[in-house]
Amino acid sequence: MASFLSFLLGEKKKTASVAKERLQIILAHERSGRNASEPDYLPALQRELVAVISKYVKINPDDLKVHLERQDNLEVLEVKIELPEAGR
């Protein structure tokens, strides 16, 4: 309810908060069951994560991997990011 009011009132949100909300929406959509004709969202999620992280740290897009694994009623979204060393 509070996030809906914030949306209506036009409050500015932090990037991390917006990314978290988008991820929650995507996961809720995935859990509700997708049509086979709908495109897989993982590549788009990966591109968005690279864009957000690149604002703060220079990374190679190939160094970020996103994987969704399903086991019975459990879903695990795994995000692996290889960050450059501080001396680079």
PDB file of N, CA, C and O in Angstrom:
ATOM      1  N   MET A   1       0.833  -1.184   0.000  1.00  0.00           N
ATOM      2  CA  MET A   1       0.000   0.000   0.000  1.00  0.00           C
ATOM      3  C   MET A   1       0.878   1.249   0.000  1.00  0.00           C
ATOM      4  O   MET A   1       0.608   2.197  -0.737  1.00  0.00           O
ATOM      5  N   ALA A   2       1.929   1.254   0.823  1.00  0.00           N
ATOM      6  CA  ALA A   2       2.808   2.419   0.902  1.00  0.00           C
ATOM      7  C   ALA A   2       3.527   2.654  -0.418  1.00  0.00           C
ATOM      8  O   ALA A   2       3.692   3.800  -0.837  1.00  0.00           O
ATOM      9  N   SER A   3       3.959   1.574  -1.084  1.00  0.00           N
ATOM     10  CA  SER A   3       4.646   1.744  -2.354  1.00  0.00           C
ATOM     11  C   SER A   3       3.691   2.255  -3.424  1.00  0.00           C
ATOM     12  O   SER A   3       4.101   2.992  -4.320  1.00  0.00           O
ATOM     13  N   PHE A   4       2.418   1.868  -3.337  1.00  0.00           N
ATOM     14  CA  PHE A   4       1.422   2.364  -4.280  1.00  0.00           C
ATOM     15  C   PHE A   4       1.218   3.860  -4.088  1.00  0.00           C
ATOM     16  O   PHE A   4       1.142   4.608  -5.063  1.00  0.00           O
ATOM     17  N   LEU A   5       1.131   4.301  -2.827  1.00  0.00           N
ATOM     18  CA  LEU A   5       0.987   5.733  -2.553  1.00  0.00           C
ATOM     19  C   LEU A   5       2.219   6.502  -3.004  1.00  0.00           C
ATOM     20  O   LEU A   5       2.104   7.603  -3.541  1.00  0.00           O
ATOM     21  N   SER A   6       3.386   5.931  -2.790  1.00  0.00           N
ATOM     22  CA  SER A   6       4.617   6.576  -3.246  1.00  0.00           C
ATOM     23  C   SER A   6       4.600   6.728  -4.758  1.00  0.00           C
ATOM     24  O   SER A   6       5.029   7.751  -5.292  1.00  0.00           O
ATOM     25  N   PHE A   7       4.107   5.712  -5.440  1.00  0.00           N
ATOM     26  CA  PHE A   7       4.017   5.772  -6.900  1.00  0.00           C
ATOM     27  C   PHE A   7       3.073   6.893  -7.329  1.00  0.00           C
ATOM     28  O   PHE A   7       3.387   7.666  -8.234  1.00  0.00           O
ATOM     29  N   LEU A   8       1.911   6.976  -6.672  1.00  0.00           N
ATOM     30  CA  LEU A   8       0.938   8.006  -7.019  1.00  0.00           C
ATOM     31  C   LEU A   8       1.438   9.408  -6.702  1.00  0.00           C
ATOM     32  O   LEU A   8       1.175  10.352  -7.447  1.00  0.00           O
ATOM     33  N   LEU A   9       2.155   9.541  -5.601  1.00  0.00           N
ATOM     34  CA  LEU A   9       2.656  10.851  -5.189  1.00  0.00           C
ATOM     35  C   LEU A   9       3.937  11.245  -5.904  1.00  0.00           C
ATOM     36  O   LEU A   9       4.384  12.387  -5.793  1.00  0.00           O
ATOM     37  N   GLY A  10       4.522  10.324  -6.625  1.00  0.00           N
ATOM     38  CA  GLY A  10       5.699  10.637  -7.423  1.00  0.00           C
ATOM     39  C   GLY A  10       6.982  10.775  -6.632  1.00  0.00           C
ATOM     40  O   GLY A  10       7.885  11.501  -7.049  1.00  0.00           O
ATOM     41  N   GLU A  11       7.086  10.097  -5.503  1.00  0.00           N
ATOM     42  CA  GLU A  11       8.316  10.161  -4.724  1.00  0.00           C
ATOM     43  C   GLU A  11       9.452   9.481  -5.475  1.00  0.00           C
ATOM     44  O   GLU A  11       9.252   8.456  -6.127  1.00  0.00           O
ATOM     45  N   LYS A  12      10.650  10.062  -5.380  1.00  0.00           N
ATOM     46  CA  LYS A  12      11.818   9.464  -6.015  1.00  0.00           C
ATOM     47  C   LYS A  12      12.292   8.298  -5.159  1.00  0.00           C
ATOM     48  O   LYS A  12      12.310   8.375  -3.931  1.00  0.00           O
ATOM     49  N   LYS A  13      12.675   7.216  -5.832  1.00  0.00           N
ATOM     50  CA  LYS A  13      13.155   6.038  -5.121  1.00  0.00           C
ATOM     51  C   LYS A  13      14.614   5.806  -5.463  1.00  0.00           C
ATOM     52  O   LYS A  13      15.095   6.229  -6.514  1.00  0.00           O
ATOM     53  N   LYS A  14      15.303   5.137  -4.574  1.00  0.00           N
ATOM     54  CA  LYS A  14      16.687   4.763  -4.831  1.00  0.00           C
ATOM     55  C   LYS A  14      16.716   3.636  -5.847  1.00  0.00           C
ATOM     56  O   LYS A  14      15.786   2.835  -5.932  1.00  0.00           O
ATOM     57  N   THR A  15      17.796   3.583  -6.617  1.00  0.00           N
ATOM     58  CA  THR A  15      17.937   2.577  -7.671  1.00  0.00           C
ATOM     59  C   THR A  15      17.791   1.168  -7.127  1.00  0.00           C
ATOM     60  O   THR A  15      17.119   0.338  -7.740  1.00  0.00           O
ATOM     61  N   ALA A  16      18.399   0.886  -6.002  1.00  0.00           N
ATOM     62  CA  ALA A  16      18.326  -0.458  -5.427  1.00  0.00           C
ATOM     63  C   ALA A  16      16.887  -0.820  -5.079  1.00  0.00           C
ATOM     64  O   ALA A  16      16.467  -1.959  -5.282  1.00  0.00           O
ATOM     65  N   SER A  17      16.141   0.130  -4.563  1.00  0.00           N
ATOM     66  CA  SER A  17      14.750  -0.115  -4.204  1.00  0.00           C
ATOM     67  C   SER A  17      13.915  -0.414  -5.444  1.00  0.00           C
ATOM     68  O   SER A  17      13.083  -1.321  -5.430  1.00  0.00           O
ATOM     69  N   VAL A  18      14.129   0.334  -6.498  1.00  0.00           N
ATOM     70  CA  VAL A  18      13.404   0.110  -7.750  1.00  0.00           C
ATOM     71  C   VAL A  18      13.764  -1.256  -8.328  1.00  0.00           C
ATOM     72  O   VAL A  18      12.882  -1.992  -8.770  1.00  0.00           O
ATOM     73  N   ALA A  19      15.047  -1.598  -8.328  1.00  0.00           N
ATOM     74  CA  ALA A  19      15.489  -2.895  -8.844  1.00  0.00           C
ATOM     75  C   ALA A  19      14.874  -4.033  -8.040  1.00  0.00           C
ATOM     76  O   ALA A  19      14.459  -5.042  -8.610  1.00  0.00           O
ATOM     77  N   LYS A  20      14.812  -3.878  -6.724  1.00  0.00           N
ATOM     78  CA  LYS A  20      14.233  -4.912  -5.867  1.00  0.00           C
ATOM     79  C   LYS A  20      12.750  -5.100  -6.184  1.00  0.00           C
ATOM     80  O   LYS A  20      12.269  -6.231  -6.258  1.00  0.00           O
ATOM     81  N   GLU A  21      12.026  -3.999  -6.370  1.00  0.00           N
ATOM     82  CA  GLU A  21      10.605  -4.101  -6.691  1.00  0.00           C
ATOM     83  C   GLU A  21      10.392  -4.770  -8.046  1.00  0.00           C
ATOM     84  O   GLU A  21       9.496  -5.602  -8.193  1.00  0.00           O
ATOM     85  N   ARG A  22      11.208  -4.411  -9.033  1.00  0.00           N
ATOM     86  CA  ARG A  22      11.095  -5.042 -10.347  1.00  0.00           C
ATOM     87  C   ARG A  22      11.337  -6.544 -10.253  1.00  0.00           C
ATOM     88  O   ARG A  22      10.620  -7.336 -10.864  1.00  0.00           O
ATOM     89  N   LEU A  23      12.338  -6.923  -9.496  1.00  0.00           N
ATOM     90  CA  LEU A  23      12.650  -8.340  -9.342  1.00  0.00           C
ATOM     91  C   LEU A  23      11.500  -9.079  -8.657  1.00  0.00           C
ATOM     92  O   LEU A  23      11.175 -10.204  -9.035  1.00  0.00           O
ATOM     93  N   GLN A  24      10.887  -8.455  -7.656  1.00  0.00           N
ATOM     94  CA  GLN A  24       9.762  -9.090  -6.975  1.00  0.00           C
ATOM     95  C   GLN A  24       8.587  -9.286  -7.933  1.00  0.00           C
ATOM     96  O   GLN A  24       7.910 -10.313  -7.885  1.00  0.00           O
ATOM     97  N   ILE A  25       8.345  -8.308  -8.798  1.00  0.00           N
ATOM     98  CA  ILE A  25       7.259  -8.422  -9.772  1.00  0.00           C
ATOM     99  C   ILE A  25       7.546  -9.545 -10.753  1.00  0.00           C
ATOM    100  O   ILE A  25       6.664 -10.343 -11.071  1.00  0.00           O
ATOM    101  N   ILE A  26       8.781  -9.605 -11.230  1.00  0.00           N
ATOM    102  CA  ILE A  26       9.162 -10.651 -12.179  1.00  0.00           C
ATOM    103  C   ILE A  26       9.006 -12.029 -11.554  1.00  0.00           C
ATOM    104  O   ILE A  26       8.470 -12.942 -12.181  1.00  0.00           O
ATOM    105  N   LEU A  27       9.472 -12.179 -10.323  1.00  0.00           N
ATOM    106  CA  LEU A  27       9.379 -13.477  -9.654  1.00  0.00           C
ATOM    107  C   LEU A  27       7.925 -13.857  -9.373  1.00  0.00           C
ATOM    108  O   LEU A  27       7.557 -15.025  -9.496  1.00  0.00           O
ATOM    109  N   ALA A  28       7.105 -12.886  -9.000  1.00  0.00           N
ATOM    110  CA  ALA A  28       5.689 -13.171  -8.761  1.00  0.00           C
ATOM    111  C   ALA A  28       5.021 -13.620 -10.055  1.00  0.00           C
ATOM    112  O   ALA A  28       4.204 -14.541 -10.054  1.00  0.00           O
ATOM    113  N   HIS A  29       5.368 -12.970 -11.145  1.00  0.00           N
ATOM    114  CA  HIS A  29       4.825 -13.348 -12.450  1.00  0.00           C
ATOM    115  C   HIS A  29       5.269 -14.767 -12.819  1.00  0.00           C
ATOM    116  O   HIS A  29       4.472 -15.567 -13.309  1.00  0.00           O
ATOM    117  N   GLU A  30       6.525 -15.062 -12.583  1.00  0.00           N
ATOM    118  CA  GLU A  30       7.064 -16.383 -12.899  1.00  0.00           C
ATOM    119  C   GLU A  30       6.377 -17.462 -12.067  1.00  0.00           C
ATOM    120  O   GLU A  30       6.067 -18.538 -12.578  1.00  0.00           O
ATOM    121  N   ARG A  31       6.141 -17.182 -10.799  1.00  0.00           N
ATOM    122  CA  ARG A  31       5.508 -18.162  -9.916  1.00  0.00           C
ATOM    123  C   ARG A  31       4.063 -18.436 -10.300  1.00  0.00           C
ATOM    124  O   ARG A  31       3.557 -19.541 -10.104  1.00  0.00           O
ATOM    125  N   SER A  32       3.401 -17.420 -10.849  1.00  0.00           N
ATOM    126  CA  SER A  32       1.991 -17.588 -11.208  1.00  0.00           C
ATOM    127  C   SER A  32       1.825 -18.450 -12.453  1.00  0.00           C
ATOM    128  O   SER A  32       0.706 -18.822 -12.809  1.00  0.00           O
ATOM    129  N   GLY A  33       2.921 -18.765 -13.108  1.00  0.00           N
ATOM    130  CA  GLY A  33       2.868 -19.622 -14.289  1.00  0.00           C
ATOM    131  C   GLY A  33       2.875 -18.796 -15.555  1.00  0.00           C
ATOM    132  O   GLY A  33       2.083 -17.867 -15.718  1.00  0.00           O
ATOM    133  N   ARG A  34       3.778 -19.147 -16.445  1.00  0.00           N
ATOM    134  CA  ARG A  34       3.889 -18.407 -17.696  1.00  0.00           C
ATOM    135  C   ARG A  34       3.410 -19.269 -18.839  1.00  0.00           C
ATOM    136  O   ARG A  34       3.425 -20.499 -18.784  1.00  0.00           O
ATOM    137  N   ASN A  35       2.991 -18.586 -19.860  1.00  0.00           N
ATOM    138  CA  ASN A  35       2.629 -19.210 -21.113  1.00  0.00           C
ATOM    139  C   ASN A  35       3.913 -19.602 -21.835  1.00  0.00           C
ATOM    140  O   ASN A  35       4.900 -18.871 -21.742  1.00  0.00           O
ATOM    141  N   ALA A  36       3.940 -20.691 -22.530  1.00  0.00           N
ATOM    142  CA  ALA A  36       5.140 -21.118 -23.255  1.00  0.00           C
ATOM    143  C   ALA A  36       5.511 -20.126 -24.349  1.00  0.00           C
ATOM    144  O   ALA A  36       6.671 -20.059 -24.756  1.00  0.00           O
ATOM    145  N   SER A  37       4.532 -19.348 -24.834  1.00  0.00           N
ATOM    146  CA  SER A  37       4.812 -18.392 -25.901  1.00  0.00           C
ATOM    147  C   SER A  37       5.455 -17.106 -25.393  1.00  0.00           C
ATOM    148  O   SER A  37       5.973 -16.322 -26.188  1.00  0.00           O
ATOM    149  N   GLU A  38       5.431 -16.878 -24.083  1.00  0.00           N
ATOM    150  CA  GLU A  38       6.049 -15.671 -23.525  1.00  0.00           C
ATOM    151  C   GLU A  38       7.565 -15.814 -23.512  1.00  0.00           C
ATOM    152  O   GLU A  38       8.084 -16.900 -23.251  1.00  0.00           O
ATOM    153  N   PRO A  39       8.276 -14.727 -23.792  1.00  0.00           N
ATOM    154  CA  PRO A  39       9.741 -14.803 -23.797  1.00  0.00           C
ATOM    155  C   PRO A  39      10.305 -14.978 -22.389  1.00  0.00           C
ATOM    156  O   PRO A  39       9.685 -14.580 -21.403  1.00  0.00           O
ATOM    157  N   ASP A  40      11.465 -15.567 -22.313  1.00  0.00           N
ATOM    158  CA  ASP A  40      12.150 -15.756 -21.044  1.00  0.00           C
ATOM    159  C   ASP A  40      12.671 -14.403 -20.569  1.00  0.00           C
ATOM    160  O   ASP A  40      13.275 -13.670 -21.352  1.00  0.00           O
ATOM    161  N   TYR A  41      12.453 -14.062 -19.314  1.00  0.00           N
ATOM    162  CA  TYR A  41      12.853 -12.752 -18.799  1.00  0.00           C
ATOM    163  C   TYR A  41      14.304 -12.695 -18.325  1.00  0.00           C
ATOM    164  O   TYR A  41      14.824 -11.605 -18.088  1.00  0.00           O
ATOM    165  N   LEU A  42      14.961 -13.828 -18.184  1.00  0.00           N
ATOM    166  CA  LEU A  42      16.309 -13.821 -17.613  1.00  0.00           C
ATOM    167  C   LEU A  42      17.317 -12.993 -18.420  1.00  0.00           C
ATOM    168  O   LEU A  42      18.101 -12.269 -17.806  1.00  0.00           O
ATOM    169  N   PRO A  43      17.346 -13.053 -19.745  1.00  0.00           N
ATOM    170  CA  PRO A  43      18.297 -12.202 -20.479  1.00  0.00           C
ATOM    171  C   PRO A  43      18.054 -10.706 -20.248  1.00  0.00           C
ATOM    172  O   PRO A  43      19.005  -9.935 -20.121  1.00  0.00           O
ATOM    173  N   ALA A  44      16.794 -10.302 -20.195  1.00  0.00           N
ATOM    174  CA  ALA A  44      16.485  -8.892 -19.938  1.00  0.00           C
ATOM    175  C   ALA A  44      16.894  -8.505 -18.518  1.00  0.00           C
ATOM    176  O   ALA A  44      17.422  -7.417 -18.294  1.00  0.00           O
ATOM    177  N   LEU A  45      16.649  -9.393 -17.571  1.00  0.00           N
ATOM    178  CA  LEU A  45      17.054  -9.146 -16.187  1.00  0.00           C
ATOM    179  C   LEU A  45      18.563  -8.998 -16.101  1.00  0.00           C
ATOM    180  O   LEU A  45      19.064  -8.119 -15.400  1.00  0.00           O
ATOM    181  N   GLN A  46      19.283  -9.847 -16.805  1.00  0.00           N
ATOM    182  CA  GLN A  46      20.742  -9.786 -16.799  1.00  0.00           C
ATOM    183  C   GLN A  46      21.229  -8.452 -17.369  1.00  0.00           C
ATOM    184  O   GLN A  46      22.140  -7.841 -16.811  1.00  0.00           O
ATOM    185  N   ARG A  47      20.631  -7.991 -18.477  1.00  0.00           N
ATOM    186  CA  ARG A  47      21.030  -6.714 -19.071  1.00  0.00           C
ATOM    187  C   ARG A  47      20.767  -5.554 -18.112  1.00  0.00           C
ATOM    188  O   ARG A  47      21.594  -4.652 -17.978  1.00  0.00           O
ATOM    189  N   GLU A  48      19.610  -5.584 -17.446  1.00  0.00           N
ATOM    190  CA  GLU A  48      19.291  -4.518 -16.498  1.00  0.00           C
ATOM    191  C   GLU A  48      20.239  -4.520 -15.305  1.00  0.00           C
ATOM    192  O   GLU A  48      20.653  -3.458 -14.840  1.00  0.00           O
ATOM    193  N   LEU A  49      20.584  -5.703 -14.808  1.00  0.00           N
ATOM    194  CA  LEU A  49      21.529  -5.781 -13.696  1.00  0.00           C
ATOM    195  C   LEU A  49      22.899  -5.228 -14.096  1.00  0.00           C
ATOM    196  O   LEU A  49      23.528  -4.508 -13.320  1.00  0.00           O
ATOM    197  N   VAL A  50      23.362  -5.564 -15.300  1.00  0.00           N
ATOM    198  CA  VAL A  50      24.643  -5.042 -15.783  1.00  0.00           C
ATOM    199  C   VAL A  50      24.580  -3.519 -15.850  1.00  0.00           C
ATOM    200  O   VAL A  50      25.533  -2.846 -15.457  1.00  0.00           O
ATOM    201  N   ALA A  51      23.480  -2.971 -16.339  1.00  0.00           N
ATOM    202  CA  ALA A  51      23.342  -1.519 -16.452  1.00  0.00           C
ATOM    203  C   ALA A  51      23.391  -0.841 -15.083  1.00  0.00           C
ATOM    204  O   ALA A  51      24.045   0.189 -14.921  1.00  0.00           O
ATOM    205  N   VAL A  52      22.696  -1.421 -14.096  1.00  0.00           N
ATOM    206  CA  VAL A  52      22.672  -0.825 -12.756  1.00  0.00           C
ATOM    207  C   VAL A  52      24.030  -0.933 -12.087  1.00  0.00           C
ATOM    208  O   VAL A  52      24.524   0.045 -11.525  1.00  0.00           O
ATOM    209  N   ILE A  53      24.637  -2.105 -12.141  1.00  0.00           N
ATOM    210  CA  ILE A  53      25.929  -2.308 -11.482  1.00  0.00           C
ATOM    211  C   ILE A  53      27.009  -1.453 -12.142  1.00  0.00           C
ATOM    212  O   ILE A  53      27.906  -0.952 -11.465  1.00  0.00           O
ATOM    213  N   SER A  54      26.924  -1.288 -13.457  1.00  0.00           N
ATOM    214  CA  SER A  54      27.921  -0.505 -14.190  1.00  0.00           C
ATOM    215  C   SER A  54      27.914   0.969 -13.798  1.00  0.00           C
ATOM    216  O   SER A  54      28.885   1.681 -14.057  1.00  0.00           O
ATOM    217  N   LYS A  55      26.843   1.429 -13.182  1.00  0.00           N
ATOM    218  CA  LYS A  55      26.803   2.802 -12.688  1.00  0.00           C
ATOM    219  C   LYS A  55      27.805   3.004 -11.552  1.00  0.00           C
ATOM    220  O   LYS A  55      28.275   4.119 -11.323  1.00  0.00           O
ATOM    221  N   TYR A  56      28.126   1.928 -10.848  1.00  0.00           N
ATOM    222  CA  TYR A  56      28.963   2.020  -9.658  1.00  0.00           C
ATOM    223  C   TYR A  56      30.323   1.348  -9.821  1.00  0.00           C
ATOM    224  O   TYR A  56      31.315   1.804  -9.252  1.00  0.00           O
ATOM    225  N   VAL A  57      30.374   0.260 -10.599  1.00  0.00           N
ATOM    226  CA  VAL A  57      31.598  -0.511 -10.773  1.00  0.00           C
ATOM    227  C   VAL A  57      31.689  -0.913 -12.238  1.00  0.00           C
ATOM    228  O   VAL A  57      30.705  -1.356 -12.829  1.00  0.00           O
ATOM    229  N   LYS A  58      32.875  -0.757 -12.823  1.00  0.00           N
ATOM    230  CA  LYS A  58      33.050  -1.172 -14.209  1.00  0.00           C
ATOM    231  C   LYS A  58      33.161  -2.695 -14.245  1.00  0.00           C
ATOM    232  O   LYS A  58      34.080  -3.280 -13.672  1.00  0.00           O
ATOM    233  N   ILE A  59      32.197  -3.328 -14.939  1.00  0.00           N
ATOM    234  CA  ILE A  59      32.212  -4.779 -15.059  1.00  0.00           C
ATOM    235  C   ILE A  59      32.039  -5.167 -16.520  1.00  0.00           C
ATOM    236  O   ILE A  59      31.515  -4.401 -17.329  1.00  0.00           O
ATOM    237  N   ASN A  60      32.485  -6.353 -16.831  1.00  0.00           N
ATOM    238  CA  ASN A  60      32.284  -6.932 -18.148  1.00  0.00           C
ATOM    239  C   ASN A  60      30.923  -7.636 -18.114  1.00  0.00           C
ATOM    240  O   ASN A  60      30.682  -8.433 -17.208  1.00  0.00           O
ATOM    241  N   PRO A  61      30.027  -7.368 -19.072  1.00  0.00           N
ATOM    242  CA  PRO A  61      28.718  -8.024 -19.057  1.00  0.00           C
ATOM    243  C   PRO A  61      28.791  -9.556 -19.022  1.00  0.00           C
ATOM    244  O   PRO A  61      27.874 -10.212 -18.530  1.00  0.00           O
ATOM    245  N   ASP A  62      29.873 -10.114 -19.541  1.00  0.00           N
ATOM    246  CA  ASP A  62      30.030 -11.574 -19.506  1.00  0.00           C
ATOM    247  C   ASP A  62      30.369 -12.094 -18.110  1.00  0.00           C
ATOM    248  O   ASP A  62      30.328 -13.301 -17.870  1.00  0.00           O
ATOM    249  N   ASP A  63      30.704 -11.187 -17.187  1.00  0.00           N
ATOM    250  CA  ASP A  63      31.055 -11.580 -15.823  1.00  0.00           C
ATOM    251  C   ASP A  63      29.841 -11.634 -14.902  1.00  0.00           C
ATOM    252  O   ASP A  63      29.994 -11.828 -13.696  1.00  0.00           O
ATOM    253  N   LEU A  64      28.637 -11.466 -15.450  1.00  0.00           N
ATOM    254  CA  LEU A  64      27.411 -11.549 -14.670  1.00  0.00           C
ATOM    255  C   LEU A  64      26.560 -12.676 -15.236  1.00  0.00           C
ATOM    256  O   LEU A  64      26.245 -12.691 -16.426  1.00  0.00           O
ATOM    257  N   LYS A  65      26.197 -13.608 -14.387  1.00  0.00           N
ATOM    258  CA  LYS A  65      25.389 -14.766 -14.794  1.00  0.00           C
ATOM    259  C   LYS A  65      24.130 -14.820 -13.940  1.00  0.00           C
ATOM    260  O   LYS A  65      24.188 -14.650 -12.722  1.00  0.00           O
ATOM    261  N   VAL A  66      22.989 -15.058 -14.589  1.00  0.00           N
ATOM    262  CA  VAL A  66      21.707 -15.180 -13.904  1.00  0.00           C
ATOM    263  C   VAL A  66      21.143 -16.558 -14.223  1.00  0.00           C
ATOM    264  O   VAL A  66      21.105 -16.971 -15.382  1.00  0.00           O
ATOM    265  N   HIS A  67      20.704 -17.268 -13.177  1.00  0.00           N
ATOM    266  CA  HIS A  67      20.192 -18.624 -13.370  1.00  0.00           C
ATOM    267  C   HIS A  67      19.008 -18.844 -12.428  1.00  0.00           C
ATOM    268  O   HIS A  67      19.073 -18.502 -11.247  1.00  0.00           O
ATOM    269  N   LEU A  68      17.936 -19.414 -12.957  1.00  0.00           N
ATOM    270  CA  LEU A  68      16.767 -19.759 -12.152  1.00  0.00           C
ATOM    271  C   LEU A  68      16.658 -21.274 -12.092  1.00  0.00           C
ATOM    272  O   LEU A  68      16.667 -21.952 -13.119  1.00  0.00           O
ATOM    273  N   GLU A  69      16.555 -21.792 -10.883  1.00  0.00           N
ATOM    274  CA  GLU A  69      16.453 -23.238 -10.682  1.00  0.00           C
ATOM    275  C   GLU A  69      15.174 -23.541  -9.921  1.00  0.00           C
ATOM    276  O   GLU A  69      14.851 -22.873  -8.939  1.00  0.00           O
ATOM    277  N   ARG A  70      14.457 -24.540 -10.376  1.00  0.00           N
ATOM    278  CA  ARG A  70      13.210 -24.940  -9.717  1.00  0.00           C
ATOM    279  C   ARG A  70      13.361 -26.348  -9.153  1.00  0.00           C
ATOM    280  O   ARG A  70      13.852 -27.256  -9.824  1.00  0.00           O
ATOM    281  N   GLN A  71      12.927 -26.508  -7.901  1.00  0.00           N
ATOM    282  CA  GLN A  71      12.916 -27.820  -7.253  1.00  0.00           C
ATOM    283  C   GLN A  71      11.629 -27.908  -6.453  1.00  0.00           C
ATOM    284  O   GLN A  71      11.477 -27.237  -5.432  1.00  0.00           O
ATOM    285  N   ASP A  72      10.708 -28.734  -6.916  1.00  0.00           N
ATOM    286  CA  ASP A  72       9.399 -28.877  -6.277  1.00  0.00           C
ATOM    287  C   ASP A  72       8.727 -27.508  -6.148  1.00  0.00           C
ATOM    288  O   ASP A  72       8.465 -26.859  -7.161  1.00  0.00           O
ATOM    289  N   ASN A  73       8.447 -27.064  -4.942  1.00  0.00           N
ATOM    290  CA  ASN A  73       7.794 -25.762  -4.725  1.00  0.00           C
ATOM    291  C   ASN A  73       8.795 -24.644  -4.452  1.00  0.00           C
ATOM    292  O   ASN A  73       8.400 -23.545  -4.064  1.00  0.00           O
ATOM    293  N   LEU A  74      10.071 -24.909  -4.648  1.00  0.00           N
ATOM    294  CA  LEU A  74      11.112 -23.938  -4.344  1.00  0.00           C
ATOM    295  C   LEU A  74      11.733 -23.420  -5.630  1.00  0.00           C
ATOM    296  O   LEU A  74      12.057 -24.195  -6.530  1.00  0.00           O
ATOM    297  N   GLU A  75      11.899 -22.095  -5.711  1.00  0.00           N
ATOM    298  CA  GLU A  75      12.592 -21.479  -6.832  1.00  0.00           C
ATOM    299  C   GLU A  75      13.770 -20.694  -6.291  1.00  0.00           C
ATOM    300  O   GLU A  75      13.639 -19.962  -5.311  1.00  0.00           O
ATOM    301  N   VAL A  76      14.926 -20.848  -6.932  1.00  0.00           N
ATOM    302  CA  VAL A  76      16.126 -20.148  -6.507  1.00  0.00           C
ATOM    303  C   VAL A  76      16.629 -19.327  -7.688  1.00  0.00           C
ATOM    304  O   VAL A  76      16.915 -19.870  -8.755  1.00  0.00           O
ATOM    305  N   LEU A  77      16.733 -18.033  -7.493  1.00  0.00           N
ATOM    306  CA  LEU A  77      17.315 -17.151  -8.492  1.00  0.00           C
ATOM    307  C   LEU A  77      18.742 -16.886  -8.059  1.00  0.00           C
ATOM    308  O   LEU A  77      18.987 -16.293  -7.008  1.00  0.00           O
ATOM    309  N   GLU A  78      19.681 -17.331  -8.879  1.00  0.00           N
ATOM    310  CA  GLU A  78      21.096 -17.194  -8.554  1.00  0.00           C
ATOM    311  C   GLU A  78      21.700 -16.135  -9.468  1.00  0.00           C
ATOM    312  O   GLU A  78      21.566 -16.207 -10.690  1.00  0.00           O
ATOM    313  N   VAL A  79      22.363 -15.156  -8.868  1.00  0.00           N
ATOM    314  CA  VAL A  79      23.052 -14.110  -9.620  1.00  0.00           C
ATOM    315  C   VAL A  79      24.513 -14.140  -9.199  1.00  0.00           C
ATOM    316  O   VAL A  79      24.839 -13.932  -8.031  1.00  0.00           O
ATOM    317  N   LYS A  80      25.389 -14.402 -10.165  1.00  0.00           N
ATOM    318  CA  LYS A  80      26.828 -14.417  -9.896  1.00  0.00           C
ATOM    319  C   LYS A  80      27.456 -13.243 -10.626  1.00  0.00           C
ATOM    320  O   LYS A  80      27.273 -13.073 -11.831  1.00  0.00           O
ATOM    321  N   ILE A  81      28.200 -12.435  -9.878  1.00  0.00           N
ATOM    322  CA  ILE A  81      28.856 -11.259 -10.455  1.00  0.00           C
ATOM    323  C   ILE A  81      30.327 -11.320 -10.115  1.00  0.00           C
ATOM    324  O   ILE A  81      30.707 -11.355  -8.945  1.00  0.00           O
ATOM    325  N   GLU A  82      31.149 -11.333 -11.142  1.00  0.00           N
ATOM    326  CA  GLU A  82      32.594 -11.289 -10.924  1.00  0.00           C
ATOM    327  C   GLU A  82      33.020  -9.825 -10.984  1.00  0.00           C
ATOM    328  O   GLU A  82      32.978  -9.188 -12.036  1.00  0.00           O
ATOM    329  N   LEU A  83      33.429  -9.313  -9.826  1.00  0.00           N
ATOM    330  CA  LEU A  83      33.846  -7.919  -9.738  1.00  0.00           C
ATOM    331  C   LEU A  83      35.337  -7.810  -9.980  1.00  0.00           C
ATOM    332  O   LEU A  83      36.099  -8.698  -9.599  1.00  0.00           O
ATOM    333  N   PRO A  84      35.759  -6.718 -10.615  1.00  0.00           N
ATOM    334  CA  PRO A  84      37.197  -6.546 -10.855  1.00  0.00           C
ATOM    335  C   PRO A  84      37.929  -6.311  -9.533  1.00  0.00           C
ATOM    336  O   PRO A  84      37.352  -5.825  -8.559  1.00  0.00           O
ATOM    337  N   GLU A  85      39.193  -6.664  -9.527  1.00  0.00           N
ATOM    338  CA  GLU A  85      40.008  -6.451  -8.342  1.00  0.00           C
ATOM    339  C   GLU A  85      40.255  -4.959  -8.177  1.00  0.00           C
ATOM    340  O   GLU A  85      40.227  -4.216  -9.159  1.00  0.00           O
ATOM    341  N   ALA A  86      40.497  -4.512  -6.948  1.00  0.00           N
ATOM    342  CA  ALA A  86      40.674  -3.086  -6.670  1.00  0.00           C
ATOM    343  C   ALA A  86      41.881  -2.502  -7.374  1.00  0.00           C
ATOM    344  O   ALA A  86      41.890  -1.308  -7.675  1.00  0.00           O
ATOM    345  N   GLY A  87      42.905  -3.304  -7.648  1.00  0.00           N
ATOM    346  CA  GLY A  87      44.128  -2.811  -8.254  1.00  0.00           C
ATOM    347  C   GLY A  87      44.067  -2.667  -9.762  1.00  0.00           C
ATOM    348  O   GLY A  87      45.011  -2.161 -10.369  1.00  0.00           O
ATOM    349  N   ARG A  88      42.978  -3.100 -10.380  1.00  0.00           N
ATOM    350  CA  ARG A  88      42.866  -3.047 -11.841  1.00  0.00           C
ATOM    351  C   ARG A  88      42.674  -1.662 -12.378  1.00  0.00           C
ATOM    352  O   ARG A  88      42.566  -1.479 -13.590  1.00  0.00           O
TER     353      ARG A  88
END
